Amino acid sequence: MTADIAKVDAIRRCFAPLIAARIDRYRTAELLHDDGTWESWPDLPIRIYTDSHLPVSVAWSKFDDLWLANDDSLPFDVDDARTRWIENKIVAINGCLGRTIRGVMLGRGEMSIEDREIEIWTRLVIDLEYRWLEIFNALDENGYELHSSKPTGEFVNCL
């Protein structure tokens, strides 16, 4: 197991100040379509806000690139797209609200080309007091899951 050192370093840099902070809220993006309807745009980061007043933004916006920032910046230019940020709208992960960040892990994803398995590290898991918030690469966009037990697989404890 050889996790991507650059990803581990970025996780440590962005999440270290958030250990022991409580998640207050999160925001995700929506994109305005020509017909006037709004739709989830999971290519953009999830922005997690804590009681420490330092946010963390997380995005899997390209293949296996993990993009992290401690601000509200974006991993790429959205050009003329109209976006809005909505709060706490992914019901499946709302159990993370009010929980304390205890640690962060980088996990190995699953990918194969023909009969050959490829080592790819595309799972970010935040340990939250008996819940684990997973932000994973869902085909070049963010996917989310809140686990009630520690997820299985290969992981590197980053913090």
C-alpha positions as CSV (number, residue, x, y, z in Angstrom):
1,M,0.0,0.0,0.0
2,T,1.6,3.3,-1.1
3,A,-0.9,6.1,-0.6
4,D,-0.3,9.3,-2.6
5,I,2.0,11.4,-0.3
6,A,0.9,14.7,-1.8
7,K,-2.7,13.9,-0.9
8,V,-1.8,12.9,2.6
9,D,0.2,16.1,3.1
10,A,-2.7,18.2,1.7
11,I,-5.1,16.5,4.1
12,R,-2.8,17.2,7.0
13,R,-2.3,20.8,6.1
14,C,-6.0,21.6,5.6
15,F,-7.6,19.4,8.3
16,A,-5.0,19.7,11.2
17,P,-6.5,23.0,12.4
18,L,-10.0,21.4,12.4
19,I,-9.3,18.5,14.7
20,A,-11.6,18.8,17.7
21,A,-13.8,21.4,15.9
22,R,-17.5,20.8,15.6
23,I,-19.3,20.8,12.2
24,D,-21.8,23.6,12.1
25,R,-23.0,23.4,8.5
26,Y,-21.9,22.5,5.0
27,R,-22.7,24.0,1.6
28,T,-22.9,22.4,-1.8
29,A,-23.4,24.0,-5.2
30,E,-26.3,24.1,-7.6
31,L,-26.2,25.1,-11.3
32,L,-28.9,27.1,-13.0
33,H,-30.1,25.6,-16.3
34,D,-31.4,27.6,-19.3
35,D,-35.0,26.5,-18.4
36,G,-34.7,28.3,-15.0
37,T,-34.3,25.1,-12.9
38,W,-31.5,24.5,-10.4
39,E,-29.7,21.2,-10.2
40,S,-27.0,19.8,-7.9
41,W,-23.5,20.4,-9.2
42,P,-21.2,18.0,-7.3
43,D,-18.2,18.9,-9.4
44,L,-17.8,21.9,-7.2
45,P,-16.5,21.4,-3.6
46,I,-18.4,20.6,-0.5
47,R,-17.7,23.5,1.9
48,I,-17.6,22.4,5.5
49,Y,-17.9,25.1,8.2
50,T,-16.9,24.5,11.8
51,D,-17.1,26.2,15.2
52,S,-13.4,27.1,14.7
53,H,-14.5,29.5,12.0
54,L,-12.1,27.9,9.5
55,P,-13.8,26.2,6.6
56,V,-12.5,23.3,4.5
57,S,-13.5,22.8,0.9
58,V,-13.2,19.4,-0.6
59,A,-13.5,18.4,-4.3
60,W,-12.7,15.4,-6.5
61,S,-13.0,17.4,-9.7
62,K,-10.7,15.4,-11.9
63,F,-9.9,11.7,-12.2
64,D,-8.2,11.1,-8.9
65,D,-7.1,14.7,-8.0
66,L,-8.1,15.7,-4.5
67,W,-8.5,19.5,-4.2
68,L,-8.6,21.0,-0.7
69,A,-8.6,24.6,0.5
70,N,-9.3,26.4,3.8
71,D,-11.4,29.0,2.1
72,D,-14.3,29.4,-0.4
73,S,-12.2,29.2,-3.5
74,L,-12.9,26.9,-6.4
75,P,-10.7,24.2,-8.1
76,F,-11.5,25.5,-11.6
77,D,-13.1,28.5,-13.3
78,V,-16.9,28.1,-13.7
79,D,-16.9,30.6,-16.6
80,D,-20.4,32.1,-17.1
81,A,-22.2,29.3,-15.2
82,R,-24.7,30.7,-12.7
83,T,-24.3,28.9,-9.4
84,R,-25.7,29.1,-5.9
85,W,-24.6,27.6,-2.6
86,I,-27.2,25.8,-0.6
87,E,-26.9,24.7,3.0
88,N,-27.3,21.2,4.6
89,K,-29.3,19.8,1.6
90,I,-27.9,16.3,1.4
91,V,-30.2,14.5,3.8
92,A,-28.1,11.3,3.8
93,I,-25.1,13.2,5.4
94,N,-26.9,15.6,7.7
95,G,-26.0,13.3,10.6
96,C,-22.5,14.9,10.5
97,L,-23.9,18.2,11.7
98,G,-22.9,19.0,15.3
99,R,-20.3,16.3,15.4
100,T,-16.6,16.8,16.3
101,I,-13.8,16.1,13.8
102,R,-11.6,13.5,15.4
103,G,-9.4,12.4,12.5
104,V,-9.1,12.0,8.7
105,M,-8.2,9.1,6.6
106,L,-7.3,8.6,2.9
107,G,-8.7,5.4,1.4
108,R,-8.0,3.3,-1.6
109,G,-10.8,3.3,-4.2
110,E,-11.5,0.5,-6.7
111,M,-10.5,0.7,-10.3
112,S,-9.5,-1.9,-12.9
113,I,-8.4,-1.7,-16.5
114,E,-9.1,-5.0,-18.3
115,D,-8.0,-7.6,-15.8
116,R,-5.5,-5.4,-13.9
117,E,-6.4,-3.6,-10.7
118,I,-5.1,0.0,-10.5
119,E,-4.0,1.6,-7.2
120,I,-6.1,4.7,-6.8
121,W,-6.6,6.7,-3.6
122,T,-10.0,8.4,-4.0
123,R,-11.8,8.2,-0.6
124,L,-11.5,10.9,2.0
125,V,-13.1,9.8,5.3
126,I,-13.6,12.2,8.3
127,D,-14.0,10.5,11.7
128,L,-16.9,12.2,13.5
129,E,-17.6,10.6,16.9
130,Y,-19.1,7.3,15.9
131,R,-19.9,8.4,12.4
132,W,-17.7,8.6,9.4
133,L,-18.3,11.1,6.6
134,E,-16.9,9.9,3.3
135,I,-16.3,12.2,0.4
136,F,-15.3,10.1,-2.6
137,N,-14.6,10.4,-6.3
138,A,-17.9,9.6,-8.1
139,L,-16.6,9.8,-11.6
140,D,-14.9,13.2,-11.4
141,E,-17.3,14.7,-9.0
142,N,-18.0,14.4,-5.3
143,G,-20.0,11.5,-3.9
144,Y,-21.1,11.4,-0.2
145,E,-21.9,8.8,2.4
146,L,-22.3,8.9,6.1
147,H,-21.3,5.6,7.7
148,S,-22.6,4.4,11.1
149,S,-19.6,2.1,11.4
150,K,-16.0,2.6,10.2
151,P,-15.8,1.9,6.5
152,T,-13.9,-1.1,5.3
153,G,-11.0,-1.0,2.9
154,E,-7.4,0.1,2.8
155,F,-6.8,3.4,4.6
156,V,-4.0,5.7,5.7
157,N,-4.6,7.6,8.9
158,C,-3.6,11.2,8.1
159,L,-4.6,12.8,11.4
